[in-house]
Amino acid sequence: MAEAVSTPLFVESRHRSVVRTADPWSVIRTLGSLKAGVTLLVLIGVSMAAASIYEARHGRVAAQVLFYRAWWFNGLLLALAGNIFCATLVRWTISWRKLGFLITHIGVLVVLAGALLTSRFGIEGQLRLEERGMSDAISIPRLVIGIERLGENAPATEVDLPMSGIRPRAGLGRALSATGLDLSLVVDEFLPNARWTRSFEPSATGLAAVEVAVAGDGADPRMSSWLTPRSPSLRLGSVQIELAGPDSPPLPDLPPASTSIASSRGTLTLQVGGSTTVVDVTSSIGKPVSLGASGLSVRITAYHADAVVGPNRTLSSRGDQPNNPAIEFEIVGPQGSERRLAFAQFPEFASMHARTAVYPQVQNAYAADAIDRAPLVRFVPRPGGLEYEVRSTDGRVVRGPVRTDAPIAVQSLTLPLAVRTYLPAAREVFAPSEIARGEEGAETPATHVTFRAGGSQATHWLGWNRPAVVEVGGRSYRLTLRNREYRLPFSVQLEKFERETYPGTNQAAMFASHVTVRDSARSEPLRRTIQMNQPLRYGGYTFFQSGFEQRGSLSASILTVSRDPGKWTVYGGFLFVTAGVVWMIIAKRLGRPGGSPARRESAT
């Protein structure tokens, strides 16, 4: 009986002993284990590899939003810091030989702390400066709605939007408040890539409006345009289209074209070095004409009455009627010859299809008198409805009533036209439509927002940098969809922008910005030049030359501005790691038998 009783007592006694002597550091050992550290390092490495691939496809900003500045990635870094801290507590013993181990781990923790500091408080954005312009506002790639209360001299309030181009549905339907304003808003719809189109809707008052399109089953439904009596004429190919007022007199027939007009091929005007030369096309084809004292000459090589563009910018004519006059000419000088094309009806053709200019100092313009006889389609609102008047190239006018969506049956029209919509009185409206990423006009977001204040509400579409005024709660607000603005404690002025290209190309080889920093804390302004691989560092900020914009003679410089508050913390952490590794190498060397000089001498 004694043995039977002693066994459970022994087991119970042993169990109680285990409970009393349980290791209070077991949780810390688990958190600081090598297995946990390796797992975290693998997860961080895989995340950074995925971020690099994503950045190559979608850009740096998108990678920062989804990876580097995401809460889960910062959580991994914090977990790694906790693993290193726990491993240090468990494995370090008070010994001068283990001091290098402690210093190394402290250095890694300092590096992680610097990275988290930069992720949380760092700034990176763009500063756009036009020549002779000055600004202190950095554009941060974070969508906001700027709200200004009209009639008050107060800075705009910014409301951060949770959605972005890579997370278009984040936060839809969530109420957002505007700090300092008795106003709330809800984003109902978000389009990361939008194209704004003009349209009209019926109104009690206003001008007439028509929507004109190319008719036919294979016509693109997007190829339509609106016209009002005040809008400029529309051109589809060689056809000129316009909407006249209701009191406009009937369009008269033109007399037959005279021989002088029919044979006139227009004039080519060239400007170089302040000198202007006008060349008559009819009498100068094939003949060189000197361009003043510039040492250059021009020779018109071909004339096309009704020109069409073929492969490799070759021209041919569809007929003898001057529906689309164009010429080919060449400029000859010391650097060889340069071929150019010029259209009387499309003067912007050269800039839209520009090639590297051999003689960029030469400006040209082509005008042809005969284009006044191009086909004309005019719509006229009459008491009985909308009518059309079509005047062909021979000067004769054909009239008839307009039927919605029915092609205008006039043989002289090369394009079958139709009126989709006719509004006797209309109001102009703009609305966005979503387009695919990569199309022209993409990366311009739009959002539909509901505003609430004082028991009332209003809805409105907001476009990228398209200010809108909304009245709600008895007050008027100006709203703008834009990037967040960060104000520098000083201003930067662009004095001059320089750009050099590779010889024979239009590709930029070097561009630089000559800037002046104006700071109230300095008695004198600071003048510096920013160019590629030569940034400006001032006041804790670094300015890099990242791009430029060229619109005609106007140049604008794009500077990337960054502030890295954790930089020196990271540098200090690397110094700790280096010192710790060096200490461990020395300690290991001195700890070996015969490792020190004194031991080697005693051994001999």
PyMOL commands that set and color helices and strands:
alter all, ss='L'
color gray80, all
select helices_A, chain A and resi 2-20+26-31+34-58+60-68+71-91+96-121+259-263+281-284+311-313+349-352+369-373+567-591+597-603
alter helices_A, ss='H'
color red, helices_A
select strands_A, chain A and resi 123-130+134-149+157-160+175-177+184-191+194-202+209-214+224-227+234-236+239-243+267-272+275-280+288-290+297-304+307-309+315-317+326-333+336-343+363-367+376-382+385-391+397-401+417-423+426-434+446-453+456-463+468-472+475-501+508-518+526-531+536-538+541-551+554-563
alter strands_A, ss='S'
color yellow, strands_A
deselect
rebuild
show_as cartoon
